[in-house]
Amino acid sequence: MRFVSDTRSDLRQMARGWRWGRRSLVPRSAEPYVLPAKQTVFPSDWSRKRPAIVAREVAQKAGLEPLFRSQVRTRVEGLDILDRIEGPVIFAANHASHLDTPLILLSLPDEWRRRTAVAAAADYFFDTWWRAVGSSLIFNTFPIDRRGGSMATTPGEVLADGWSLVIFPEGTRSKDGWMGSFRMGAAFLAHEHGVPVVPVAHRGTFAAMPRGQGWPSPGRRQLTIRFGEPLSPLEGESVRDFAPRIRAAVASLLDEDRSTWWEARRRAAAGATPDPSGPKVAQWRRVWEQSESPDQDQLPGRVRAWSRR
């Protein structure tokens, strides 16, 4: 009987979890869990009003552009396609550096640049008021929440107001200069709002100012940028099928920039466009290859007879 009594006592003690005096298992130092407050990024509509547009024009032409040109050299090709279309459009580009945004904006004709907004990460460009105000005023940015929060402005509202958008479908800057996978945001917006997507490919921004570097490298590195033919969803084409076509168009433009228009078209027709995600080699080799400026991979005296000017 004593064995049964001891066993019953042990089982009761185990059920209580050895909590002498039935004290709580939660430490006194533990704080209660509180659901995080759902915050809304402050509005950026003011940056698309006339006073801000005038101020931005002065800031870009008198400050940003002279500074940008003093640090890098640029070559722009394919702008003729903008003469054949009307806005708004979605400019979908690869993303390798903080130089990408000024390169794209300052490469556009003035009438297009003045009506183009840039989608920017809310957790980076809108984390402090001074960064939010500065980026909104100079680059006409509006926040995109990569973490699923609520926004004060949506890309659809910006498009509906007649503004073109610059979107980086990769969602973040490349760590090694090579192009990553494309998210479906640009394809979805084009599908939902009936606007074309203009693929944009640029090279040299990673070599000039890679991720983690706060200022362009000395020596006025060469940057190149190309605008491709506009793309629209085909009849019955889903967003999931349209997104890879946008990425393929950007990849073809990168191939064209490294070679010629004719050679790139032949490879695209044969399905042999080089993979823009780069070779499967050691990380240091991937970074090393992308650290070379575009002007260094051109043979001396080579005539780019098939390049689109």
Long-range contacts (C-beta under 8 A, 24 or more apart in sequence): 38-149, 38-150, 39-149, 39-150, 40-149, 40-150, 40-151, 40-152, 41-122, 41-126, 41-132, 41-143, 41-145, 41-149, 41-151, 41-152, 42-126, 42-129, 42-132, 42-152, 43-152, 43-153, 44-132, 44-136, 44-141, 44-142, 44-143, 44-152, 44-153, 45-152, 45-153, 46-136, 47-136, 47-137, 47-140, 47-141, 47-142, 48-117, 48-140, 48-158, 48-161, 48-163, 52-136, 52-137, 53-114, 55-137, 56-137, 56-138, 56-140, 57-114, 59-137, 59-138, 60-105, 60-106, 60-113, 60-138, 64-102, 64-106, 64-138, 65-106, 68-102, 68-103, 68-106, 70-220, 71-208, 71-215, 71-216, 71-220, 72-99, 72-103, 72-204, 72-208, 72-216, 72-220, 72-221, 72-222, 72-223, 73-220, 73-221, 73-222, 73-223, 73-295, 74-103, 74-106, 74-107, 74-222, 74-223, 74-224, 74-225, 75-222, 75-223, 75-224, 75-225, 75-294, 76-107, 76-224, 76-225, 76-226, 77-224, 77-225, 77-226, 77-227, 77-257, 77-307, 77-308, 77-309, 78-226, 78-227, 78-228, 78-253, 78-308, 79-107, 79-108, 79-109, 79-227, 80-308, 80-309, 81-198, 81-227, 81-228, 81-229, 81-230, 82-108, 82-109, 82-112, 82-198, 82-227, 85-196, 85-198, 85-230, 87-112, 87-115, 87-162, 87-163, 87-164, 88-115, 88-159, 88-162, 88-163, 88-164, 88-165, 88-195, 89-164, 89-165, 89-195, 89-196, 89-197, 89-198, 89-230, 90-159, 90-164, 90-165, 90-167, 90-186, 90-189, 90-190, 90-195, 90-196, 90-197, 90-198, 91-116, 91-164, 91-165, 91-166, 91-167, 91-197, 91-198, 91-200, 91-227, 92-167, 92-168, 92-169, 92-182, 92-186, 92-197, 92-198, 92-199, 92-200, 92-246, 92-250, 93-166, 93-167, 93-168, 93-199, 93-200, 93-201, 93-202, 93-250, 94-168, 94-170, 94-174, 94-179, 94-200, 94-201, 94-202, 94-250, 94-254, 94-276, 95-168, 95-170, 95-171, 95-172, 95-173, 95-174, 96-173, 96-174, 96-177, 96-202, 96-205, 96-206, 96-210, 96-211, 96-290, 97-173, 97-205, 97-206, 97-208, 97-209, 97-210, 97-211, 98-173, 98-209, 99-205, 99-208, 99-209, 99-216, 99-223, 100-168, 100-173, 100-202, 100-205, 101-139, 101-166, 102-139, 103-202, 103-205, 103-223, 103-225, 104-166, 104-200, 104-202, 104-225, 105-139, 105-166, 107-225, 112-164, 115-162, 115-163, 115-164, 116-140, 116-163, 116-164, 116-165, 116-166, 117-141, 117-142, 117-158, 117-163, 117-164, 117-165, 117-166, 118-142, 118-165, 118-166, 119-144, 119-155, 119-165, 119-166, 119-167, 119-168, 120-144, 121-146, 121-171, 121-172, 122-146, 122-149, 122-151, 123-147, 144-185, 146-171, 146-172, 155-185, 155-189, 156-189, 156-192, 156-193, 159-189, 159-193, 159-195, 160-193, 165-189, 169-243, 169-246, 169-247, 173-211, 174-206, 174-211, 175-211, 176-206, 176-278, 176-283, 176-286, 176-287, 176-290, 177-206, 177-207, 177-210, 177-278, 177-286, 177-287, 177-289, 177-290, 177-291, 178-276, 178-277, 178-278, 178-286, 178-290, 179-247, 179-250, 179-251, 179-254, 179-276, 179-277, 179-278, 180-277, 181-247, 181-277, 182-243, 182-244, 182-246, 182-247, 183-243, 184-239, 184-240, 184-243, 186-243, 186-246, 187-233, 187-239, 187-240, 187-242, 187-243, 187-246, 188-239, 190-231, 190-232, 190-233, 190-242, 191-233, 191-238, 191-239, 191-242, 196-230, 196-231, 196-232, 197-230, 197-231, 197-232, 197-246, 198-227, 198-228, 198-230, 198-231, 199-227, 199-228, 199-229, 199-231, 199-246, 199-249, 199-250, 199-253, 200-225, 200-226, 200-227, 200-228, 200-250, 200-253, 201-225, 201-226, 201-228, 201-250, 201-251, 201-253, 201-254, 201-256, 201-257, 202-226, 203-254, 203-257, 203-258, 203-294, 204-293, 204-294, 206-290, 206-291, 207-290, 207-291, 207-292, 207-293, 208-293, 210-287, 210-291, 221-293, 222-293, 222-294, 222-295, 222-296, 223-294, 224-257, 224-294, 226-253, 226-256, 226-257, 226-308, 228-252, 228-253, 247-276, 248-273, 250-276, 251-275, 251-276, 256-307, 256-308, 257-294, 258-294, 258-297, 260-304, 260-305, 260-306, 260-307, 261-306, 261-307, 261-308, 262-306, 263-306
